[in-house]
């Protein structure tokens, strides 16, 4: 991860303080053209800041920021909702930075095993942080499923996780029970990616971590 300066921290804090969605009612559409434009501009600024902090384009925070920008550009009347979702993730990122939980992670990801990354997710849980734990566990779960497909010559590019797991079940790589567990893990992955923090809890993240470890141990490490 790039060096985090005091100016960067102040910029993150300013972005959160000035988030335009705070001036709207999230239950209503952003009918005010200026409000929608402000939210889209804020999303761009927040995304740019995240890119400076996290150079790896596959980082979950970066992927979430890009997704929210795209959604806001396509559906501007909901831009305030997408800004609120990214602001929630930005708050988590700031807490991670202050706690030193992300220090050096970017530089290590490419050389670490999936088990190591799951250890990071477990560390977040131990710290009472189910949100970033869910994001990281979900990313590792998806990567595990897609690597399983590649290992068994099952085309997975551009396919949804549920479709990939159905193909793995049809090829007898996954049992019916494992497919069911995988569907639940994919659901958590989607919720974490969309910053729907209240839709899952630490116990569910723990289950996904344990299931993903089993897949790695029994299906990939053979």
C-alpha positions in Angstrom: 0.0 0.0 0.0 1.2 3.5 -0.7 2.5 5.5 2.1 -0.3 7.1 4.1 0.4 10.7 4.9 -1.5 13.0 7.3 -2.8 14.8 4.3 -4.3 11.6 3.0 -6.0 10.9 6.3 -7.3 14.5 6.4 -8.6 14.1 2.9 -10.5 10.9 3.8 -12.0 12.6 6.8 -13.0 15.5 4.7 -14.6 13.3 2.1 -16.7 11.6 4.8 -17.7 14.9 6.4 -18.7 16.4 3.1 -20.5 13.4 1.7 -23.5 14.9 -0.2 -25.9 12.0 0.5 -26.1 13.2 4.1 -28.2 16.1 2.8 -30.8 13.8 1.3 -33.4 11.3 2.4 -32.2 7.8 1.3 -35.8 6.6 1.1 -36.5 9.1 -1.7 -35.1 9.4 -5.3 -32.5 12.0 -5.9 -34.8 14.1 -8.0 -32.7 17.2 -7.6 -30.3 17.2 -10.5 -27.7 19.1 -8.5 -27.8 16.5 -5.7 -27.3 13.7 -8.1 -24.4 15.5 -9.8 -22.8 16.2 -6.4 -23.1 12.6 -5.4 -21.5 11.4 -8.7 -18.7 13.9 -8.3 -18.2 12.8 -4.7 -18.0 9.2 -5.8 -15.3 10.1 -8.3 -13.3 11.9 -5.7 -13.6 9.0 -3.2 -12.7 6.5 -5.8 -9.6 8.5 -6.8 -8.5 8.7 -3.2 -9.0 4.9 -2.7 -6.9 4.3 -5.8 -4.0 6.4 -4.4 -4.1 4.5 -1.2 -4.5 1.0 -2.7 -2.6 0.5 -5.9 -3.8 -3.1 -6.5 -6.8 -2.8 -8.9 -8.2 -6.1 -7.6 -8.5 -4.7 -4.0 -12.0 -5.0 -2.7 -12.3 -1.4 -1.8 -11.2 -0.3 -5.3 -13.6 -2.8 -6.9 -16.5 -1.5 -4.7 -15.7 2.1 -5.6 -15.6 1.4 -9.3 -18.9 -0.4 -9.0 -20.7 2.4 -7.2 -19.4 5.0 -9.7 -20.7 2.9 -12.6 -24.1 2.4 -10.9 -24.4 6.1 -10.2 -23.6 7.0 -13.8 -26.2 4.5 -15.1 -28.9 5.3 -12.5 -28.3 8.9 -11.4 -31.6 9.2 -9.4 -30.1 6.6 -6.9 -26.7 8.3 -6.8 -27.3 9.3 -3.2 -27.7 5.6 -2.2 -24.6 4.6 -3.9 -22.7 7.4 -2.3 -24.0 6.3 1.1 -22.8 2.8 0.5 -19.3 3.9 -0.5 -19.2 6.3 2.4 -19.8 3.3 4.7 -16.9 1.4 3.1 -14.7 4.6 3.3 -15.4 4.8 7.0 -14.2 1.2 7.4 -11.1 2.0 5.3 -10.2 4.9 7.5 -10.6 2.8 10.6 -8.4 0.1 9.1 -5.7 2.7 8.3 -5.8 4.2 11.8 -5.6 0.7 13.3 -2.8 -0.3 11.0 -4.8 -3.4 9.8 -4.0 -2.7 6.2 -0.4 -1.8 6.5 1.7 -3.8 4.1 -1.2 -6.0 3.0 -1.2 -4.9 -0.6 2.5 -5.7 -0.9 2.0 -9.2 0.5 -1.2 -10.3 -1.2 0.4 -11.7 -4.4 2.8 -13.9 -2.5 0.4 -15.2 0.2 -1.6 -18.4 0.1 -5.4 -18.2 0.4 -5.0 -19.5 4.0 -2.9 -16.5 4.9 -5.6 -14.2 3.5 -8.3 -16.0 5.4 -6.1 -15.5 8.5 -6.4 -11.8 7.9 -10.2 -12.1 7.7 -10.2 -14.0 11.0 -8.1 -11.3 12.5 -10.7 -8.7 11.5 -13.4 -10.9 13.2 -11.3 -11.2 16.4 -11.2 -7.4 16.4 -15.0 -7.2 16.2 -14.9 -6.1 12.5 -17.3 -8.4 10.6 -17.5 -5.9 7.7 -14.0 -6.0 6.3 -13.8 -9.7 7.3 -16.8 -10.4 5.1 -15.3 -8.5 2.2 -11.9 -10.4 2.4 -13.5 -13.8 3.1 -15.9 -13.3 0.1 -13.0 -12.4 -2.2 -11.0 -15.5 -1.2 -14.1 -17.7 -1.5 -14.8 -16.5 -5.1 -11.2 -16.9 -6.1 -11.2 -20.4 -4.7 -14.2 -21.4 -6.7 -12.8 -19.9 -9.9 -9.5 -21.6 -9.4 -11.3 -24.9 -8.8 -13.1 -24.4 -12.1 -9.8 -23.7 -13.9 -8.2 -26.8 -12.3 -11.0 -29.0 -13.7 -11.1 -27.2 -17.1 -14.5 -25.7 -16.4 -15.1 -22.4 -18.1 -15.9 -19.8 -15.5 -15.0 -16.4 -17.0 -17.9 -14.1 -17.1 -20.2 -16.5 -15.2 -21.9 -16.0 -11.9 -20.7 -17.8 -8.9 -23.9 -19.9 -8.6 -23.4 -21.0 -12.2 -19.8 -21.9 -11.6 -20.7 -24.0 -8.5 -23.5 -25.8 -10.5 -20.9 -26.7 -13.1 -18.5 -28.0 -10.3 -21.4 -30.0 -8.8 -22.2 -31.5 -12.3 -18.5 -32.5 -12.6 -18.7 -34.2 -9.2 -16.1 -31.7 -7.8 -18.6 -30.5 -5.3 -21.2 -32.5 -3.4 -24.8 -31.3 -3.2 -24.2 -30.2 0.4 -21.0 -28.3 -0.6 -22.9 -26.6 -3.4 -25.5 -25.5 -0.9 -22.8 -24.2 1.4 -21.3 -22.4 -1.6 -24.5 -20.7 -2.5 -24.7 -19.3 1.1 -21.1 -18.1 0.8 -21.8 -16.5 -2.5 -24.7 -14.7 -1.0 -22.5 -13.2 1.7 -19.9 -12.3 -0.9 -22.5 -10.3 -2.8 -23.7 -8.5 0.4 -20.2 -7.6 1.5 -19.3 -6.4 -2.0 -22.3 -4.1 -2.0 -21.5 -2.8 1.5 -24.8 -4.2 2.9 -23.2 -4.5 6.3 -26.4 -5.2 8.3 -27.3 -8.2 6.0 -24.7 -10.5 7.5 -22.9 -11.1 10.8 -19.7 -12.4 12.2 -21.0 -15.9 12.6 -21.8 -16.1 8.9 -18.4 -14.8 8.0 -16.8 -17.5 10.3 -18.8 -20.2 8.4 -17.6 -18.9 5.0 -14.0 -18.8 6.3 -14.3 -22.4 7.5 -15.9 -23.6 4.3 -13.4 -21.9 2.1 -10.5 -23.5 4.1 -12.1 -26.9 3.5 -12.3 -26.3 -0.2 -8.7 -25.2 -0.3 -7.5 -28.2 1.7 -9.7 -30.9 0.1 -10.1 -29.7 -3.4 -7.1 -27.5 -4.4 -4.3 -28.9 -2.2 -4.4 -32.3 -3.8 
